[in-house]
């Protein structure tokens, strides 16, 4: 059992920045990828970014490339999502997730999920 807790969400102005963090506790996976997803009411959960267990590989959805950066600190069992140049369309509940093995972009491929943190970008 792995517990994931997101933090750092909030209300920001368009063009602003926000840093989300996800802390993992409980069972520790020696090699696990981490991902960030987001979801708005009435829409499917959307892949945002992912990072390999070593941090050597990352993946981003096209709409956030150049604006978002995913990183991890395995010593602290945390993964972060630095979001810059935020747009109103970035408004969503952001979830972190983990899976054993390689990075993946499909939500069903992840084993554990956090409760989510709300990000609201005011226009």
N, C-alpha and C positions, 0 to 999 in steps of 0.2 A: 504494500500500500504506500502510495506517494501522495502527499498533500502539496498542493500548489496554491500560493496566495499572491495575488496581484496587488500592486499598490501604485500610486502616482497619478491616477486619473483625476480629472477635474475639468473645470471650465476655463477655456483660454480663448483669446481673440484670434481671428484668422491671421495667419502669418506668424503666430507665436510658436513656442516650443514646449514640449512636455516630455518627460522621461518616465517610462513605465518600468517597474521592476517586478520580478516574479521570484519568490523564494520557495525553494523545495525543501520538504522535510519528510521524515519517515524513512521508508526504504530508499536506499541510495543505489542508483544504477551506475555501474562503472563506465558504460558507454551508452549514452542516451542523447538523442537529438532533442532540441527544444524548438517550439514553434509559437508564433503569435497569430491569432485569428481575431476577427472582429465580426460583429453581427448587429444589425439594426432590425427593428420590428418588421415582420413580414418578408424578410429576406433570408437567404441561405447564409450560413456561416462562411465567411470569406477568409481565405488564406492571406496573410500579410507578410510574414517573414519566418525564416527558420535558420537554425544554426546547428552544425554538427557537434558531436560530443567534444571534439578537440578544439572547436572554434575555427578550424581551418577551411571550412566551407560554409557559405551562406547562400540564401536564396530569398528573393523578394518578388512580390507581385509588381507588375509593371507600374501601377498607379502610385506606388510609394518609392520607387527607385530614385535615389538621389536626395530623398528627403528623410527617410527613416534609416536607422542603423541598428542592427541587432548585435548584441555582444553577450558574453557570458563570463562568469567568474566561477570556475569549478571549486575553488577553495572555499567559496562562500555559498555554493549551491544556488546561485542566482543567475538569472538571465534578464537582460534589460532591452528596452526598445526606446531608442532616442528618436523622437519625432520632431521634425523641424518644418518650417513653412507650412504649418497646418492649414487645412482647408475645411470648410463646412462639411464637405462630403466625407471627411475623416471621422465625423461624429459616429460613435458606435460604442458598444460594450466590447472591450478588448479582453481576450482570454489568452492565457498561456497554456501550453500543453507540452507533454513530453512523450516520447516513445523510445523504445530500445532500437538501436540501429541507426540507419542513415536518415538524413533529413527527408521530409516528405511534405507535400502540399495539400494532401487530402485530409480532411478532418477525421475521417473514419480510421485513418492509419495511426492515430495517436491514442495512447493508453490512458492517460490521466489528464484531467482538466482542472483549472482553477475556477473560482466563482465569477471572475470577471471584474473589471473596473471600468467605470463609465468615463468616456472622453467626450466632451462636448466642445465644439469649436463654433464660436459665435461669429455670425456674419455681419 
